[in-house]
Amino acid sequence: AAVLTPTALSRVAVTFTDGRERARAFGVYGAVASSGAAVGLLLGGVLTEYAGWRWCLFVNVVVAVGALVAGRAVLLHDRGYPEATIDAASGVLVTGGLAAVVAGCAQAADHGWTSLQVLVPLVAGLAAVAGFLLRQARIPQPVLPLWVLADRSRAGAYVAVAVSVVGSFGMFLMLTYHFQVVLGFSPVRAGLAFLPLSLAVSASAYGLGSRLLPRVAPRTLIAPGLLLAAAGLGVLTTLSPTSGYLTTILPAEVLLGIGMGLVFTPAISVATRGVEPRYAGVAAATATTAMQVGSSVGTAILNSVAVAATTAYAATHAGGTAALVHGYTVATTYAAAALALTAVLTLVTVRKEN
């Protein structure tokens, strides 16, 4: 996936250069990705309930083989850039550094942010990432040319993508627990309960984002999209053990889904535009990395916040599902605030021009 996703994004960015076609292509990409998430959740629920969770891993082999055959049949052969080189030291620094940061954040829920289990990998990871950036400024063929990050609009788009997935993955994490632990849903029913979210993202990315992007500036879509997603999470802050799916969770999923769809298409377009074809993969890979780091680190932080809030609530109130739901709502509040602040940041960093 780490190799495939930026390759696919760069292929879209290089192939479609006309503004209208480019917007439609990124809209289709976002819609397909969201549809895949919907099918994956539903299929995963069916496999978990009737065949066992291991089949959720086995089925990916079948999907990968099918994608390989289809890809070789329809994709054009590209020689690439034979003169380009890969700096192994840079790869080790950035991969090891990001892995250490994620590992440190993931330990926070169990050991606390001031524990050695968190601080040691976190500090080591940040040092490795800093070393990676310094190395990129010195070597002749950097893995990540720093001018990619120096562009204000592109950097703002990367931040928007990273924070937006914090909201979506945070909702997935919290609602998965809520559906199965609090509401007692089966895996299949939980997968079905997430379906409106994925459908809303698909409809918004293709039906709204791709159609509006050729007509308006990207930030005109990204900022409202982030605010809509924040509003969806805001609805979830009212969650209680007795909240109904139709009255609370469904509206939150729809708002978050529409907002995510409005963010994805223009943000990815901004992140990959104005880049020479040979560097399109770098720009796309940076966007993908922003998504993965945002989802991993953001989810770890939200989980830590939820655990701390649940523990504090249980110490002064009755435990059980009420404490769990309180933890969910506190974490969701932080996620909503992050999305709202990122909307303001987008208006400041992403330039007005279309």
KOLVEX-575960 format. One record per residue: residue in three letters; x, y, z of N, C-alpha, C in turn. Coordinates in steps of 0.2 Angstrom, whole numbers, plus 5000, padded with zeros to 4 digits. Layout:
N
ALAXYZXYZXYZ;...
END
This chain:
354
ALA500449945000500050005000500450065000;ALA501050065004501450125004501750144997;VAL501850094993502150104986501550114981;LEU501050084982500450084977500150154977;THR499950184983499550244984499850304981;PRO500450324983500750374979500850364972;THR501050304970501050294962500450304959;ALA499850284962499250294959499050364959;LEU499150404964499050474964499450514959;SER500150494959500550534954500350514947;ARG500050454945499850444939499250484937;VAL498750494942498250534940498450604939;ALA498950634943499150704943499450714936;VAL499850664934500250674927499850664921;THR499350614922498950604916498450654915;PHE498150684920497550734919497850804921;THR497950844916498250914917497750964916;ASP497250954912496651004911496251014918;GLY496151074920495851084926495151044927;ARG494751044923494151014924494150934924;GLU494650914919494750834919495150814926;ARG495550854928495950844934495550844940;ALA495050884941494550884946494150824946;ARG493950804940493450754940493850684941;ALA494450684939494950624940495050614948;PHE495250674951495350664959494650654962;GLY494150674960493450664963493350584962;VAL493450554956493350484955493750444960;TYR494450464960494950434965494650434972;GLY494450494974494150494981493550454982;ALA493150454977492450414978492650334978;VAL493150314973493250244973493650224980;ALA494050264983494350254989493850244994;SER493350294995492850285000492450224999;SER492250214993491850154991492250094994;GLY492850084993493250034995493250025002;ALA493250085006493150085013492550055015;ALA491950075012491350055014491249975012;VAL491449955007491449885005491949845010;GLY492449875012492949835017492649825023;LEU492349885026491949875032491449825033;LEU491049825027490449775027490749705026;LEU491249695021491449635020491849605027;GLY492249655030492549635036492149615041;GLY491549645042491049625047490749555045;VAL490649545039490349475037490849425038;LEU491549435036492049385037492149375045;THR492149425049492349415056491749375059;GLU491149395057490649355061490549285059;TYR490649275052490449205050491049155048;ALA491649185047492249145045492849155050;GLY492849215054493449225058493849285056;TRP494149325061494449385059495049365054;ARG495349305054495949295050495749305043;TRP495149285041494949295034494949365031;CYS494949415036495049485034495749495031;LEU496249455033496849465031496949425024;PHE496649365024496749315019496449345012;VAL495849375013495549405007495949455003;ASN496349485007496749535003497249504998;VAL497449444999497849414994497449404987;VAL496849384988496449384982496349444978;VAL496149504982496149564980496749594976;ALA497349574980497949604977498149564970;VAL497949504970498149464964497649494958;GLY497049504960496549534955496749604952;ALA497049644957497249714955497849704951;LEU498349654952498949644948498749634941;VAL498349584940498149564934497849624930;ALA497349654933497049714930497449764928;GLY497949784933498449834932498849824926;ARG499149764925499549744919499149744913;ALA498549734913498149734907497949804904;VAL497849854909497549924907498049974908;LEU498549974912499050024913499550024908;LEU499750084905500250094900500950084904;HIS501450054900502150044903502450114903;ASP502850124908503150194909503950174911;ARG504350204907505050184909505350224915;GLY504950274917505150304923505750354922;TYR506150364927506750404926507350364928;PRO507750324924508250274926508850314929;GLU508950374928509550414931509350434938;ALA508750424940508650444947508950384952;THR509150414958509350364963508950374969;ILE509050314973508650314980509250314985;ASP509150364990509650374995509450325001;ALA509750275002509550225007509550255014;ALA510050295016510050325022509450375024;SER509250405019508650445020508050405021;GLY507950355017507450305018507450275025;VAL508050255028508050225035507850285040;LEU508050345039507950395044507250415044;VAL506950425038506250445038505750385041;THR505850325038505450275040505550255047;GLY506150245050506250235057506050285061;GLY506050355059505850405063505150415064;LEU504750405058504050405059503750345063;ALA504050285062503850225065503950235073;ALA504450265075504650275082504150335085;VAL503950385081503450435083502850405084;VAL502550365080501950325080501950275086;ALA502450245087502550195092502550225099;GLY502850285100502850325106502150345108;CYS501850375103501150405104500650345106;ALA500750285103500350225104500350205111;GLN500950215114501050195121500750245126;ALA500550305124500350355129499750335133;ALA499250295130498650275133498750225139;ASP499350185138499450135144499950165149;HIS500450205147500950225151500950305153;GLY500550345149500650415151501150445146;TRP501050515145501450555140502150565143;THR502250565150502850575153503250515154;SER503050455152503450395154503950385149;LEU504450345151505050335146504850295140;GLN504250255141504050215136503750255130;VAL503550315132503350365127503850415125;LEU504250445129504750495128505350465124;VAL505550405125506150385122506050375114;PRO505550335112505450335105505150395102;LEU504850435106504550505103505150545101;VAL505650555106506250595105506650575100;ALA506750505100507250475095506950485088;GLY506250475087505950475081505950545078;LEU505850595082505850665080506550685078;ALA507050665082507750675080507950645073;ALA507650585072507750545065507450585060;VAL506850615061506550655056506850715054;ALA507150745060507550805059508150795055;GLY508450735056509050715053508950705045;PHE508350675044508150665037508050735033;LEU507750785036507650845033508350885032;LEU508750875037509450905036509850875030;ARG509750805030510050775024509750785017;GLN509150805017508850815011509150885008;ALA509250925012509550995010510250985008;ARG510650935009511350925007511450885002;ILE511050835000511250784995510950804988;PRO511350784983511150804976510450784974;GLN510250724976509650694973509250674980;PRO508850724983508550704989507950664988;VAL507750624993507150584992506550634992;LEU506550684997506050734997506350804996;PRO506350834990506550904989506250954994;LEU506550994997506251035002505851084999;TRP505951104993505451154989504751124989;VAL504651054990503951034990503651054996;LEU503951055001503651085008503651155008;ALA504151195005504151265005503651305002;ASP503251274997502651304994502151315000;ARG501951375001501451385006500751345005;SER500551354999499851314998499951244998;ARG500451214996500551144996500651115003;ALA501051155007501051135014500451145018;GLY500051195016499351195019498851135017;ALA498951115011498551055009498750995012;TYR499450985013499650925017499350925024;VAL499350985028499150995034498350975034;ALA497951005029497250995029497150915028;VAL497450885024497350815023497550775029;ALA498150785033498350755039497750765044;VAL497550825045497050835051496350805049;SER496150805043495550785041495450705042;VAL496050675041495950595042496050585050;VAL496250635054496250625061495450615063;GLY495050665060494350665062494050595060;SER494150575054493850515051494050455055;PHE494650445056494950385059494750385066;GLY494750445069494550455076493750435077;MET493350455072492650435072492650355071;PHE492950325067492950255066493150215072;LEU493650245075493950205082493350215087;MET493150275088492650285094492050245093;LEU491750255086491150225085491150145084;THR491750125083491850045083491750025090;TYR492050055094491950035101491250045104;HIS490950105102490250115104489750065101;PHE489850055095489350005091489349935095;GLN489949915096490049845098489949835106;VAL490249885109490349875117489749905120;VAL489449965118488950005121488249975118;LEU488249975111487549965108487549885107;GLY488049845107488049775106487949755099;PHE488149795094488049775087488449715086;SER488249675081488649625078489149655073;PRO489749615071490149645067489849665060;VAL489349625058489049645051488649715052;ARG488249715058487849775059488249835060;ALA488849825063489249885064489549905057;GLY489749865053489949875046489349915042;LEU488749895043488249925040488149995043;ALA488250005049488150065052488650125050;PHE489250105047489650145045489550165037;LEU489150125034489050135027488850205025;PRO488350245029488250315027488850355026;LEU489250345031489850395031490250385025;SER490450325023490750305016490450335010;LEU489750325010489350345004489350425004;ALA489350455010489350525010489950555007;VAL490550525009491250545006491250534999;SER491050474996491050464989490550514985;ALA489950524988489550574984489850644984;SER490150664990490350734991490950744986;ALA491450694986492050694983491950704975;TYR491450664973491350664965490850714964;GLY490250714967489650754965489750824967;LEU490150844972490250914974490950934972;GLY491450904976492150924975492350924968;SER492250874964492550874957492150924953;ARG491550944954491150984950491351064952;LEU491451074958491551144960492251164959;LEU492751114960493451134960493651174954;PRO493451164947493651204942493351274942;ARG492851284946492551354946492751394952;VAL492951364957493151404963493851394966;ALA494151434970494751424973494751364977;PRO495251324978495251264982495151274989;ARG495351334992495251344999494551355000;THR494151374995493451394996493051324997;LEU493351274995493051204997493351175003;ILE494051185004494351145009494151175016;ALA494151235017493951265023493251245025;PRO492751255021492051235023492051165024;GLY492351125020492351055021492651035028;LEU493151065030493451055037492951075043;LEU492551125041492051155046491451105046;LEU491251075041490751035041490950965044;ALA491550945043491750885047491850895054;ALA492050955056492050975063491350975066;ALA490851005062490151005065489950935066;GLY490150885061489950815062490150785068;LEU490850805070491050775076490750815082;GLY490550875081490250915086489550875088;VAL489250855083488650815085488750755089;LEU489350725088489550665092489650685099;THR489850745101490050765108489450765112;THR488850755109488150745113488050675114;LEU488450625112488350555113488250535120;SER487750495121487650465128487450385127;PRO487450345132487350275131486650265128;THR486250315129485550305126485350335120;SER485850365117485850405110485650355105;GLY485150375101484950335095485350345089;TYR485450295085485850295079485550345074;LEU484850345073484550395068484650465070;THR484550475076484550545079485150575080;THR485750535081486350565083486950545079;ILE487050485078487550455075487550465067;LEU486950455064486850455057486950525055;PRO486650585058486850645055487550665056;ALA487950645061488650655062489050625056;GLU488850565055489250525049489150565043;VAL488550585041488350625035488750685034;LEU488750725040489150795040489850775039;LEU490150735043490850715042491050695035;GLY490550655032490750625026490750675020;ILE490250725021490150775016490750825016;GLY490950835023491550875024492150845021;MET492250785023492850745020492950745013;GLY492350735009492350735002492550804999;LEU492350855002492550925000493250945001;VAL493550915006494250925008494750885003;PHE494550825002495050774999495250794992;THR494750804987494850824980495250884979;PRO495050944982495451004981496151004985;ALA496150964990496850964994497350924990;ILE497150864988497650824984497750864977;SER497350894974497450934968498050984970;VAL497951024975498451074977499051044979;ALA499050984982499650954984500150934978;THR499850914973500150884967500250934961;ARG499950994961499951034956500651074955;GLY500751104949501351144949502051104950;VAL502051034949502550994950502750964944;GLU503450954942503650924936503450844936;PRO503350814931503150744931503550704935;ARG504250714934504650664938504650674945;TYR504350734948504250744955503550734957;ALA503150714953502450704955502350644960;GLY502750594959502750544964502950564971;VAL503450614971503650634978503050674981;ALA502750724977502250764980501650714982;ALA501450664978500950624980501150574986;ALA501750554986501950514992501950554999;THR502150624998502050665004501350675006;ALA500850675002500150685003499950615007;THR500150565004500050495007500350485014;THR500950515015501250505021500950555026;ALA500650615024500250655029499650625031;MET499350585026498750545028498850495034;GLN499450455032499550395037499850425043;VAL500250475043500450505050499950535054;GLY499450565050498950595053498450545056;SER498350495053497850435055498150405061;SER498850385061499150345066499250385072;VAL499650445071499750485077499150515080;GLY498650545076498050575078497650525082;THR497550455079497150405082497450385089;ALA498150385089498450365096498350425101;ILE498350485099498250545104497550545106;LEU497050535101496350535103496250475108;ASN496550415106496450355111496650375118;SER497250405118497550425125497050475128;VAL496850515125496350565128495750535130;ALA495450485126494850445128494950405134;VAL495550375135495650325140495750375147;ALA496150425146496250465152495550495154;ALA495150515150494450545152494050495155;THR494050435152493650375155493850355162;THR494550355163494750345169494550395175;ALA494650455173494450515177493750515179;TYR493350495174492550495175492350435179;ALA492650375178492550315182492750325189;ALA493250375191493450375198492950415202;THR492550455199492050495203491350485201;HIS491250435196490550425194490450345194;ALA489950325192489850245191490150235185;GLY490450175184490850155179490350125173;GLY490550075169490150055164490150095158;THR489650085154489650115147489650195148;ALA489350225153489350295154490050325154;ALA490550295157491250315157491550305151;LEU491350255147491650245140491450295136;VAL490750315136490450365131490750435133;HIS490850445139491150515141491850515138;GLY492250465139492950465135492850475128;TYR492350445125492350455117492150535116;THR491650565120491450635118492050685120;VAL492450665125493050715126493550715120;ALA493650655118494150645113493850675106;THR493250665105492950695099492950775099;THR492850795105492850875106493550895104;TYR494150865106494750885104494850875096;ALA494550825093494650815086494250865082;ALA493650885085493250945081493651005082;ALA493951025087494351085088494951085083;ALA495251025082495851025078495651035071;LEU495051015069494751025062494551095061;ALA494251125066494051195065494651245065;LEU495151225069495851265068496151265062;THR496151195059496451185052496051225047;ALA495451235047495051275043495351345042;VAL495451375048495751435048496451445045;LEU496851395047497451385044497451385037;THR497051345034496951335027496851405023;LEU496351445026496251515023496851555023;VAL497251545028497851585028498451565024;THR498551495023499051465019498951455012;VAL498351425010498251405003498051475000;ARG498351484994498251544990497551544987;LYS497351604985496651614983496551584976;GLU497051594972496951574965496751504964;ASN496351494958496151424957496651384953;
END
